[in-house]
Amino acid sequence: MNTRKSYAQVLMGVCALILAGCASIAHKENAEMNSFTTFNHTTGRLVVSGDAEIYIEEIGISDGPVLLMLHGGFGTIEDFNTITPTLSRHFRLIGIDSRGHGRSNLGSTKLSYKTLTDDLKAVINTLDLRVFSIFGFSDGGVVAYRYAAGKDTRLQKVVTVGASWEMNEHEPCWEMISGMTGEAWKGMFPASYDTYMRLNPKPDFDTFSRSVVAMWTDLSTGGHPEESMRDIASDMLVIRGDNDFLTNLESMARLKAMTEKANFLNIPFAEHVAFDESPEIVLRAMGKFLGVELK
C-alpha cells in the first residue's frame, strides 16, 4: 500500500512538472506568435496630443524592454521594416507616425520639432511607460535629442541615424532643404507620395510639404536642439553614413567634443538611410550599445 501510494505521488509530481513545462512553453510560443515583426499600419491605435491624433503601433515582445521608433520627414514607421524583424525579437517596439505623417493627422498647430517632442511626451504618458529608449532617424533623431535634453529619468538610451543637432543657413544641406517643394518631392520620391496619399486620414500634400520644409528651416528655439545637447544625461549612439549629404562630419565632431554622452559611428559608403543600406553594421552597434546580441 505504502509503495503503491509513494509511486502514485511521484508519478503525479512528474506529470505536474511536465504540464507546467508545457504550459510555460505554450505561453512563450503564443507570445511569439502574437507578436508582429514589421509595422503594417493595420494593428495600431490613435493617441490624442493637443489638436492632433497620433498613430502608434506596437510589435515585438510585449513584456520586453521598450524601444520607441521615430521616423524621418515625409516618412512613416514602415521605413524601419528592414531592421524590425531583428529588433522585434528582443524589444517591445513602439512605432510613432509623426504628426501629419502616415496615419497621424496634421492638426492646426505649427509643425515644429518642439511640437513633435510634445507629441512624443503625450504618447509616453498615455502609455504610462516607466523605462524606455529611443531610436530616431533624421527628423525623428532631432526629436529624440530634444526629448533627451529634457532629462526625463525614464529615458535610458538614445540611438540616432542621420540626425542633425544644429542648423543654420551655412550648413551644406541648407540650399536643398530650403528649396524643397511638394512637387519636387513627388518627382524625386513618388513611392513616398503614394504612401502619404494611401495612409493619411485627410491628405493635403501641398500643405503638408510646406509644413515639413518650414520645420526643417526653423532656426528658432523650437527647431534643432543646438546648445541644449549639453543638457542630455542619457548615453547616445549617434550614427551617420559617410556619404550622407544631410549631415556633415564636422558637425558631428563638434557634438562629440561637446558632450561625453555621445558615442559616434560613421559608416563607410552609407548615405542618409544608413540603417537600410548597412543594417548589419547598425544592428551590431545598436546591440552592443543597448546590451543585447542582435542577430
C-alpha positions as CSV (number, residue, x, y, z in Angstrom):
1,M,0.0,0.0,0.0
2,N,2.7,2.5,1.0
3,T,4.8,1.5,-2.0
4,R,1.9,2.0,-4.4
5,K,1.0,5.3,-2.7
6,S,4.5,6.6,-3.0
7,Y,4.7,5.6,-6.6
8,A,1.5,7.4,-7.4
9,Q,2.7,10.5,-5.6
10,V,5.9,10.5,-7.6
11,L,4.0,9.9,-10.8
12,M,1.6,12.8,-10.1
13,G,4.5,15.0,-9.3
14,V,6.3,14.2,-12.6
15,C,3.1,14.8,-14.5
16,A,2.6,18.2,-12.8
17,L,6.1,19.3,-13.7
18,I,5.6,18.2,-17.4
19,L,2.3,20.0,-17.6
20,A,3.8,23.1,-16.0
21,G,6.7,23.0,-18.5
22,C,4.3,22.6,-21.4
23,A,2.2,25.5,-20.2
24,S,5.3,27.7,-20.0
25,I,6.4,26.7,-23.5
26,A,2.9,27.2,-24.9
27,H,2.8,30.7,-23.2
28,K,6.1,31.6,-24.8
29,E,5.1,30.3,-28.2
30,N,1.8,32.2,-28.0
31,A,3.6,35.4,-27.1
32,E,5.9,34.9,-30.1
33,M,3.1,34.0,-32.5
34,N,1.1,37.0,-31.4
35,S,3.9,39.5,-32.0
36,F,4.4,41.0,-35.4
37,T,7.8,41.7,-36.7
38,T,7.1,44.6,-39.1
39,F,4.9,47.7,-39.0
40,N,1.9,47.5,-41.2
41,H,-0.5,50.3,-40.3
42,T,-3.3,47.9,-39.5
43,T,-2.9,47.0,-35.8
44,G,-2.3,50.3,-34.1
45,R,-4.3,53.0,-32.3
46,L,-4.6,56.7,-32.1
47,V,-3.3,58.8,-29.2
48,V,-4.6,62.4,-28.7
49,S,-2.0,65.1,-28.5
50,G,-3.3,68.6,-28.5
51,D,-5.3,69.2,-31.7
52,A,-3.9,66.1,-33.4
53,E,-4.4,62.3,-33.3
54,I,-1.0,60.4,-33.3
55,Y,-0.9,56.9,-34.7
56,I,1.1,54.4,-32.8
57,E,1.7,50.7,-33.5
58,E,3.4,48.0,-31.3
59,I,5.2,44.9,-32.4
60,G,7.7,42.6,-30.9
61,I,7.9,41.2,-27.3
62,S,5.0,42.6,-25.3
63,D,7.0,42.4,-22.0
64,G,10.4,43.3,-23.5
65,P,12.4,46.5,-23.0
66,V,10.7,49.4,-24.7
67,L,12.2,51.0,-27.8
68,L,10.4,53.9,-29.3
69,M,10.9,54.4,-33.0
70,L,10.7,57.8,-34.6
71,H,10.9,58.1,-38.4
72,G,12.1,60.9,-40.7
73,G,10.5,63.7,-42.7
74,F,7.9,62.6,-45.3
75,G,8.3,59.0,-44.0
76,T,6.3,56.5,-41.8
77,I,7.1,53.8,-39.3
78,E,7.1,51.3,-42.2
79,D,10.5,52.8,-43.2
80,F,12.0,50.8,-40.3
81,N,10.9,47.4,-41.6
82,T,14.4,46.5,-42.8
83,I,15.6,46.2,-39.2
84,T,12.4,45.5,-37.2
85,P,12.4,41.7,-37.8
86,T,15.7,41.5,-35.8
87,L,14.8,44.2,-33.2
88,S,11.3,42.7,-32.6
89,R,12.9,39.5,-31.2
90,H,14.4,41.5,-28.3
91,F,12.3,44.6,-27.8
92,R,8.8,45.9,-27.4
93,L,8.9,48.2,-30.4
94,I,6.5,51.2,-30.4
95,G,6.4,53.0,-33.8
96,I,5.1,56.5,-33.9
97,D,3.9,58.2,-37.1
98,S,4.9,61.8,-36.7
99,R,2.1,64.5,-36.8
100,G,0.9,64.8,-40.4
101,H,2.7,61.6,-41.5
102,G,1.4,58.1,-42.0
103,R,-2.0,57.8,-40.2
104,S,-1.4,60.8,-37.9
105,N,-3.3,63.9,-38.8
106,L,-1.5,67.3,-39.1
107,G,-3.7,69.4,-36.7
108,S,-3.6,73.1,-36.8
109,T,-0.6,73.7,-34.5
110,K,2.6,74.8,-36.4
111,L,4.6,71.7,-37.3
112,S,8.0,72.0,-35.5
113,Y,10.5,69.8,-33.7
114,K,9.1,71.2,-30.4
115,T,5.6,70.2,-31.4
116,L,6.8,66.7,-32.3
117,T,8.5,66.5,-29.0
118,D,5.3,67.4,-27.2
119,D,3.5,64.7,-29.2
120,L,6.2,62.2,-28.1
121,K,5.6,63.2,-24.5
122,A,1.8,62.6,-24.9
123,V,2.4,59.1,-26.3
124,I,4.8,58.2,-23.5
125,N,2.5,59.5,-20.8
126,T,-0.6,57.9,-22.3
127,L,1.1,54.5,-22.4
128,D,2.4,55.1,-18.9
129,L,5.9,54.0,-19.9
130,R,8.2,53.6,-16.9
131,V,11.5,52.9,-18.7
132,F,12.4,53.2,-22.4
133,S,15.0,54.0,-25.0
134,I,14.5,55.9,-28.3
135,F,15.6,55.2,-31.9
136,G,15.3,58.2,-34.1
137,F,16.0,58.6,-37.8
138,S,16.6,62.0,-39.3
139,D,13.8,64.3,-38.1
140,G,13.0,61.6,-35.6
141,G,16.5,61.8,-34.3
142,V,16.2,65.6,-33.8
143,V,13.0,64.9,-31.8
144,A,14.9,62.3,-29.7
145,Y,17.7,64.8,-29.0
146,R,15.1,67.4,-27.9
147,Y,13.3,64.9,-25.7
148,A,16.6,63.7,-24.1
149,A,17.6,67.3,-23.3
150,G,14.5,67.5,-21.1
151,K,16.2,65.0,-18.7
152,D,13.3,62.6,-18.3
153,T,14.8,60.0,-15.9
154,R,12.7,57.3,-17.5
155,L,14.7,57.6,-20.7
156,Q,17.6,55.2,-20.7
157,K,19.5,55.5,-24.1
158,V,19.1,57.2,-27.4
159,V,20.1,55.9,-30.8
160,T,20.0,58.3,-33.8
161,V,20.7,57.8,-37.5
162,G,21.3,60.7,-39.9
163,A,20.1,63.3,-37.4
164,S,21.4,66.9,-37.3
165,W,21.6,68.6,-33.9
166,E,22.3,72.1,-35.3
167,M,21.1,74.1,-38.3
168,N,22.0,77.4,-39.9
169,E,22.0,79.0,-43.4
170,H,25.6,77.9,-43.9
171,E,25.0,74.2,-43.5
172,P,25.9,72.3,-46.7
173,C,22.3,71.0,-47.0
174,W,20.6,74.3,-46.5
175,E,20.0,75.2,-50.1
176,M,18.5,71.8,-50.8
177,I,16.1,71.7,-47.8
178,S,15.0,75.3,-48.0
179,G,14.2,74.9,-51.7
180,M,12.3,71.7,-51.4
181,T,8.6,71.8,-52.6
182,G,5.8,69.2,-52.7
183,E,6.1,68.9,-56.5
184,A,9.8,68.4,-56.3
185,W,9.4,65.7,-53.6
186,K,6.8,63.9,-55.6
187,G,9.1,63.8,-58.6
188,M,12.1,62.6,-56.6
189,F,10.2,60.1,-54.3
190,P,7.0,59.0,-55.9
191,A,6.6,56.0,-53.6
192,S,6.7,58.3,-50.6
193,Y,4.0,60.4,-52.1
194,D,1.8,57.4,-52.9
195,T,2.3,56.1,-49.3
196,Y,1.2,59.5,-47.9
197,M,-1.9,59.5,-50.1
198,R,-2.8,56.0,-49.1
199,L,-2.4,56.4,-45.4
200,N,-3.2,59.9,-44.4
201,P,-6.7,60.4,-43.0
202,K,-7.0,63.9,-44.6
203,P,-4.4,64.2,-47.3
204,D,-3.3,67.6,-48.4
205,F,0.2,67.1,-49.7
206,D,0.9,70.7,-50.6
207,T,0.1,72.0,-47.1
208,F,1.9,69.1,-45.5
209,S,5.1,69.5,-47.6
210,R,5.2,73.3,-46.8
211,S,4.9,72.5,-43.1
212,V,7.7,70.0,-43.2
213,V,10.1,72.4,-45.0
214,A,9.2,75.1,-42.6
215,M,10.1,72.8,-39.7
216,W,13.4,71.9,-41.4
217,T,14.4,75.5,-41.8
218,D,13.1,76.8,-38.4
219,L,16.1,78.5,-36.7
220,S,14.1,79.5,-33.6
221,T,14.3,77.7,-30.2
222,G,11.5,75.4,-31.5
223,G,13.9,74.0,-34.0
224,H,17.1,72.0,-33.6
225,P,18.4,71.5,-30.1
226,E,21.7,73.3,-30.6
227,E,23.4,74.1,-27.3
228,S,20.8,72.2,-25.3
229,M,22.7,69.0,-26.4
230,R,24.9,69.7,-23.4
231,D,21.9,69.0,-21.1
232,I,21.5,65.4,-22.2
233,A,22.2,63.0,-19.4
234,S,21.4,59.8,-21.3
235,D,24.0,57.9,-23.3
236,M,23.7,58.4,-27.1
237,L,24.8,56.4,-30.1
238,V,25.0,58.8,-33.0
239,I,25.2,57.1,-36.4
240,R,25.9,58.7,-39.7
241,G,26.5,57.4,-43.2
242,D,29.8,58.7,-44.5
243,N,28.1,59.9,-47.8
244,D,25.1,61.5,-46.0
245,F,24.6,64.9,-47.7
246,L,22.1,66.0,-45.0
247,T,24.5,65.7,-42.1
248,N,28.2,66.7,-42.1
249,L,31.2,65.1,-40.4
250,E,32.4,68.4,-38.9
251,S,29.1,69.0,-37.1
252,M,29.3,65.5,-35.6
253,A,32.8,66.1,-34.5
254,R,31.7,69.2,-32.7
255,L,29.0,67.2,-31.0
256,K,31.5,64.6,-29.9
257,A,33.7,67.3,-28.4
258,M,30.7,69.0,-26.7
259,T,29.4,66.0,-24.7
260,E,30.9,62.8,-23.4
261,K,27.5,61.2,-23.7
262,A,27.8,60.9,-27.5
263,N,29.2,57.7,-29.0
264,F,29.8,58.3,-32.7
265,L,29.7,55.8,-35.6
266,N,30.5,56.9,-39.1
267,I,29.6,54.1,-41.6
268,P,31.7,54.0,-44.8
269,F,29.9,54.0,-48.1
270,A,26.4,54.6,-46.5
271,E,24.2,57.6,-47.2
272,H,21.4,59.1,-45.3
273,V,19.3,56.0,-44.5
274,A,22.3,54.1,-43.1
275,F,20.2,51.5,-41.2
276,D,18.6,50.5,-44.6
277,E,21.9,50.5,-46.5
278,S,24.1,48.9,-43.9
279,P,21.7,47.1,-41.5
280,E,24.3,44.6,-40.2
281,I,26.7,47.3,-39.1
282,V,23.9,49.4,-37.5
283,L,22.3,46.4,-35.7
284,R,25.7,45.2,-34.4
285,A,26.5,48.7,-33.0
286,M,23.0,49.0,-31.5
287,G,23.2,45.6,-29.9
288,K,26.5,46.5,-28.1
289,F,25.2,49.9,-27.1
290,L,21.8,48.5,-25.8
291,G,23.3,45.4,-24.2
292,V,21.7,42.8,-26.4
293,E,23.0,40.5,-29.1
294,L,21.2,41.4,-32.3
295,K,21.3,38.8,-35.0
